[in-house]
Amino acid sequence: MSDQQKSANQEAEQDLQNETQTEAVEELLEPEVEVLEAEADDELAKALEEVAQYKEAALRAQADAQNVRRRAEQDVEKAHKFGLEKFAKAIINVADNLERALTSATDTEETDPVREGVELTLKDLLETLGRFEIKAVDPHGEPFNPELHQAMTMVPNPELEPNTVMDVVQKGYTLHGRLLRPAMVVVSSAA
């Protein structure tokens, strides 16, 4: 055999040994690769689960912020609407006093400048109250409504249906539909 053939044989043997060693190393490393791949899958699953948790937390935080914003807007709206409530309760007493002054003044055919002044003042006051959504509740002849009226007494009256407002002792008032003061009324009862 020539030197060339010997070296070719040696190279072939060397290649065969290298292939055998590579296969042996791959066989040894194959379980480790599978373990690494399994660990990577576990880490990926954990990371995806964590991402889902963070996404849910972010959505909840966003919803909470939106609810807080909406509640704050409602509170501001209520403050604008009903901020006048204490003032309105005090000023309706002035309207009551002006109405009492008119009813107690004697009706004469002469024009009384004081009476005329009180009438104009009351008219102006009621218009001003109306501009601020303060409305009078004058339920004369209407059915009794416990949400808007306070019954002072019940009087038998065969001419009216039971639970009908016969007389208004004191007008009630509402502010933007919310009751400021109930109307004090006399209610009819069955005879």
C-alpha positions as CSV (number, residue, x, y, z in Angstrom):
1,M,0.0,0.0,0.0
2,S,1.2,3.3,-0.8
3,D,1.5,6.3,1.4
4,Q,-1.4,8.0,-0.2
5,Q,-3.6,5.1,0.3
6,K,-2.5,4.8,3.9
7,S,-3.2,8.5,4.6
8,A,-6.6,8.2,2.8
9,N,-7.5,5.2,5.0
10,Q,-6.3,7.1,8.1
11,E,-8.4,10.1,7.1
12,A,-11.4,7.8,6.5
13,E,-10.9,6.2,9.9
14,Q,-10.5,9.6,11.5
15,D,-13.7,10.8,9.8
16,L,-15.5,7.7,11.0
17,Q,-14.2,8.2,14.5
18,N,-15.2,11.9,14.4
19,E,-18.7,11.0,13.2
20,T,-19.0,8.4,15.9
21,Q,-17.9,10.8,18.6
22,T,-20.3,13.5,17.3
23,E,-23.2,11.1,17.4
24,A,-22.2,10.0,20.9
25,V,-22.0,13.7,22.0
26,E,-25.4,14.4,20.3
27,E,-26.9,11.5,22.1
28,L,-25.5,12.7,25.4
29,L,-26.6,16.3,24.8
30,E,-30.1,15.4,23.4
31,P,-31.7,15.0,26.8
32,E,-30.1,18.3,27.9
33,V,-31.5,20.0,24.8
34,E,-34.9,18.6,25.5
35,V,-34.7,19.7,29.1
36,L,-33.6,23.2,28.0
37,E,-36.4,23.3,25.5
38,A,-38.9,22.2,28.2
39,E,-37.5,24.8,30.6
40,A,-37.8,27.5,27.9
41,D,-41.4,26.4,27.3
42,D,-42.1,26.7,31.0
43,E,-40.5,30.1,31.2
44,L,-42.4,31.2,28.1
45,A,-45.7,29.9,29.7
46,K,-44.9,31.7,32.9
47,A,-44.1,34.9,31.0
48,L,-47.3,34.7,29.0
49,E,-49.3,34.2,32.2
50,E,-47.6,37.1,33.8
51,V,-48.3,39.3,30.7
52,A,-52.0,38.3,30.9
53,Q,-52.0,39.3,34.6
54,Y,-50.4,42.6,33.9
55,K,-52.8,43.3,31.1
56,E,-55.8,42.5,33.3
57,A,-54.4,44.8,36.0
58,A,-53.9,47.6,33.5
59,L,-57.5,47.2,32.2
60,R,-58.8,47.3,35.8
61,A,-56.8,50.4,36.6
62,Q,-58.0,52.0,33.4
63,A,-61.7,51.1,34.3
64,D,-61.2,52.4,37.9
65,A,-59.7,55.7,36.6
66,Q,-62.7,56.1,34.2
67,N,-65.1,55.4,37.1
68,V,-63.4,58.0,39.3
69,R,-63.5,60.5,36.4
70,R,-67.2,59.9,35.8
71,R,-68.0,60.2,39.5
72,A,-66.0,63.4,39.8
73,E,-67.9,64.8,36.8
74,Q,-71.3,63.8,38.4
75,D,-70.2,65.4,41.7
76,V,-69.3,68.7,39.9
77,E,-72.6,68.6,38.0
78,K,-74.5,68.1,41.3
79,A,-72.5,70.9,43.0
80,H,-73.4,73.2,40.1
81,K,-77.1,72.2,40.2
82,F,-77.6,72.0,44.0
83,G,-75.0,74.5,45.3
84,L,-77.7,77.0,45.7
85,E,-79.8,74.7,47.9
86,K,-79.1,76.5,51.2
87,F,-79.5,79.9,49.7
88,A,-82.7,78.8,47.9
89,K,-84.2,77.5,51.2
90,A,-83.5,80.8,52.8
91,I,-84.8,83.0,50.0
92,I,-88.1,81.1,49.6
93,N,-89.0,82.4,53.1
94,V,-88.8,85.9,51.6
95,A,-91.3,84.9,48.9
96,D,-93.6,83.5,51.6
97,N,-93.4,86.7,53.5
98,L,-94.2,88.8,50.5
99,E,-97.2,86.6,49.7
100,R,-98.4,86.9,53.3
101,A,-98.1,90.7,53.0
102,L,-100.2,90.7,49.9
103,T,-102.9,88.5,51.4
104,S,-103.0,90.6,54.6
105,A,-103.2,93.9,52.8
106,T,-106.7,95.2,52.4
107,D,-108.1,95.3,48.9
108,T,-109.2,98.8,48.1
109,E,-110.2,100.3,44.8
110,E,-107.5,103.0,45.2
111,T,-104.1,102.1,43.9
112,D,-101.9,101.5,46.9
113,P,-98.2,102.2,46.0
114,V,-97.0,99.9,48.8
115,R,-99.1,97.0,47.7
116,E,-98.1,97.6,44.1
117,G,-94.4,97.7,45.2
118,V,-94.8,94.4,47.1
119,E,-96.5,92.8,44.1
120,L,-93.7,93.9,41.7
121,T,-91.1,92.7,44.2
122,L,-92.7,89.3,44.5
123,K,-93.1,89.0,40.8
124,D,-89.4,89.9,40.3
125,L,-88.3,87.4,43.0
126,L,-90.4,84.6,41.5
127,E,-88.9,85.3,38.0
128,T,-85.4,85.2,39.5
129,L,-86.1,81.9,41.3
130,G,-87.4,80.5,38.0
131,R,-84.2,81.4,36.2
132,F,-82.3,79.3,38.7
133,E,-84.7,76.3,38.3
134,I,-86.4,76.9,41.7
135,K,-90.1,76.1,41.0
136,A,-93.1,76.6,43.3
137,V,-95.2,73.5,44.1
138,D,-98.8,74.8,44.4
139,P,-100.9,71.6,44.3
140,H,-104.4,73.1,44.9
141,G,-107.0,70.6,43.5
142,E,-104.4,67.9,42.7
143,P,-104.2,64.4,44.2
144,F,-102.1,64.2,47.3
145,N,-98.5,63.2,46.6
146,P,-96.5,62.3,49.7
147,E,-93.2,62.9,47.8
148,L,-94.1,66.6,47.2
149,H,-96.8,67.4,49.8
150,Q,-97.0,67.3,53.6
151,A,-100.6,66.8,54.9
152,M,-101.3,69.1,57.8
153,T,-104.8,67.8,58.3
154,M,-107.6,65.8,56.6
155,V,-111.1,67.3,56.3
156,P,-114.2,65.4,55.2
157,N,-115.5,66.8,52.0
158,P,-118.2,65.1,49.9
159,E,-117.7,67.4,46.9
160,L,-114.1,66.2,46.3
161,E,-112.6,62.8,45.9
162,P,-110.7,61.4,48.9
163,N,-106.9,62.4,49.0
164,T,-107.4,65.5,47.0
165,V,-105.6,68.7,48.1
166,M,-108.3,71.1,49.2
167,D,-106.1,74.0,50.5
168,V,-102.5,74.9,50.4
169,V,-101.2,76.3,53.7
170,Q,-97.7,76.9,52.4
171,K,-96.3,76.4,48.9
172,G,-93.5,73.9,48.4
173,Y,-90.5,74.4,46.2
174,T,-88.2,72.3,44.1
175,L,-84.6,72.9,42.8
176,H,-83.9,71.2,39.5
177,G,-86.6,68.7,40.4
178,R,-85.3,68.0,43.9
179,L,-87.6,68.8,46.7
180,L,-86.5,71.8,48.8
181,R,-89.5,72.1,50.9
182,P,-92.8,70.1,50.7
183,A,-96.1,71.9,50.2
184,M,-98.1,72.0,53.4
185,V,-101.6,71.0,52.5
186,V,-105.1,70.2,53.7
187,V,-106.3,67.0,52.2
188,S,-109.9,65.8,51.7
189,S,-111.1,62.6,53.2
190,A,-114.2,60.5,52.5
191,A,-117.3,61.9,54.1
